[in-house]
Amino acid sequence: MKKIICIHGGPRKNGNTRAVTALAMDAARRQQAEIVDIDATTLDFKVPGCLGCHKCQKSEEFLCSLGDQVAQTVATLPAYDVIVLSTPLYWWSYAAQLKIFIDRMYSLCKFGEDGKYRMALAGRKLALIATAGGPMENNLELLEMQWRIPAEMMGCSFESCLFPNVTAAPGTLVDDRAIAAKAREFGKMLAC
Ligand SMILES: Cc1cc2nc3c(=O)[nH]c(=O)nc-3n(C[C@H](O)[C@H](O)[C@H](O)COP(=O)(O)O)c2cc1C
């Protein structure tokens, strides 16, 4: 049974990103996966992001020393087989609320001075579910790269499910059968 944690970065609770992600997670649940949903937009934090204090690099633990809700949630990630990021495309990147969370993931990496890295997420799967509104071709490519490259660096596999050119009203994207099927298929694949 796969354990999946889904980090939601979309600020619109009724948005299309959350709607397609809900379908994907529902499909994974139907394959007996255990799903934990985290709303990154409501997590409490002492500072918005990483301070660059490097305390996490000096300790043996994979833990951000700020100790707030973002730190505590990030520290749980190694307990999962799959870590899903769900976000709308904001300025060719992920939403800022997610950036706060992702920067703290530095605490899950030990960058040894001898060049030897230790990664708490090695062997896990990182996944991305994203929507974008603009008509530009490949406009989700940059965002995908921003998650695929760290995945490779941390020794993780990577999968993405991208929905470009979204013009549907908030939450209605899933009314499109092909879109709904794509989201469900992705969730099913993550659970296997
Ligand atoms: C602040 C902001 C920035 C955005 N930046 C982009 C962008 O760079 N490229 C793009 O194609 N769409 C952009 N969009 C459109 C959203 O990515 C798109 O509408 C998305 O599907 C919204 O998802 P939601 O319904 O879950 O909120 C932006 C929207 C907002 C509000």
The ligand as an SDF file (V2000), in Angstrom:
LIG
                    3D

 31 33  0  0  0  0  0  0  0  0999 V2000
   -0.9290   35.5340   -9.7730 C   0  0  0  0  0  0  0  0  0  0  0  0
   -1.1820   34.7160  -11.0030 C   0  0  0  0  0  0  0  0  0  0  0  0
   -0.1270   34.4280  -11.8510 C   0  0  0  0  0  0  0  0  0  0  0  0
   -0.3400   33.6310  -12.9920 C   0  0  0  0  0  0  0  0  0  0  0  0
    0.7080   33.3610  -13.8040 N   0  0  0  0  0  0  0  0  0  0  0  0
    0.5190   32.5790  -14.9040 C   0  0  0  0  0  0  0  0  0  0  0  0
    1.6090   32.2780  -15.7770 C   0  0  0  0  0  0  0  0  0  0  0  0
    2.7490   32.6730  -15.5570 O   0  0  0  0  0  0  0  0  0  0  0  0
    1.3590   31.5370  -16.8860 N   0  0  0  0  0  0  0  0  0  0  0  0
    0.1060   31.0530  -17.1710 C   0  0  0  0  0  0  0  0  0  0  0  0
   -0.0630   30.3670  -18.1650 O   0  0  0  0  0  0  0  0  0  0  0  0
   -0.9300   31.2920  -16.3300 N   0  0  0  0  0  0  0  0  0  0  0  0
   -0.7630   32.0510  -15.2140 C   0  0  0  0  0  0  0  0  0  0  0  0
   -1.8090   32.3010  -14.3590 N   0  0  0  0  0  0  0  0  0  0  0  0
   -3.1030   31.6240  -14.6090 C   0  0  0  0  0  0  0  0  0  0  0  0
   -3.2590   30.3880  -13.7240 C   0  0  0  0  0  0  0  0  0  0  0  0
   -2.1200   29.5460  -13.7630 O   0  0  0  0  0  0  0  0  0  0  0  0
   -4.4530   29.5350  -14.1700 C   0  0  0  0  0  0  0  0  0  0  0  0
   -5.5960   30.3330  -14.2730 O   0  0  0  0  0  0  0  0  0  0  0  0
   -4.6770   28.3620  -13.2490 C   0  0  0  0  0  0  0  0  0  0  0  0
   -5.3880   27.3500  -13.9360 O   0  0  0  0  0  0  0  0  0  0  0  0
   -5.4730   28.7560  -12.0040 C   0  0  0  0  0  0  0  0  0  0  0  0
   -5.6620   27.6290  -11.1880 O   0  0  0  0  0  0  0  0  0  0  0  0
   -6.7970   27.6040  -10.0510 P   0  0  0  0  0  0  0  0  0  0  0  0
   -8.1330   27.5740  -10.7420 O   0  0  0  0  0  0  0  0  0  0  0  0
   -6.5090   26.3810   -9.2800 O   0  0  0  0  0  0  0  0  0  0  0  0
   -6.6140   28.8440   -9.2290 O   0  0  0  0  0  0  0  0  0  0  0  0
   -1.6390   33.1170  -13.2520 C   0  0  0  0  0  0  0  0  0  0  0  0
   -2.7050   33.4410  -12.3950 C   0  0  0  0  0  0  0  0  0  0  0  0
   -2.4860   34.2320  -11.2870 C   0  0  0  0  0  0  0  0  0  0  0  0
   -3.6470   34.5680  -10.3670 C   0  0  0  0  0  0  0  0  0  0  0  0
  1  2  1  0
  2  3  1  0
  2 30  2  0
  3  4  2  0
  4  5  1  0
  4 28  1  0
  5  6  2  0
  6  7  1  0
  6 13  1  0
  7  8  2  0
  7  9  1  0
  9 10  1  0
 10 11  2  0
 10 12  1  0
 12 13  2  0
 13 14  1  0
 14 15  1  0
 14 28  1  0
 15 16  1  0
 16 17  1  0
 16 18  1  0
 18 19  1  0
 18 20  1  0
 20 21  1  0
 20 22  1  0
 22 23  1  0
 23 24  1  0
 24 25  2  0
 24 26  1  0
 24 27  1  0
 28 29  2  0
 29 30  1  0
 30 31  1  0
M  END
$$$$
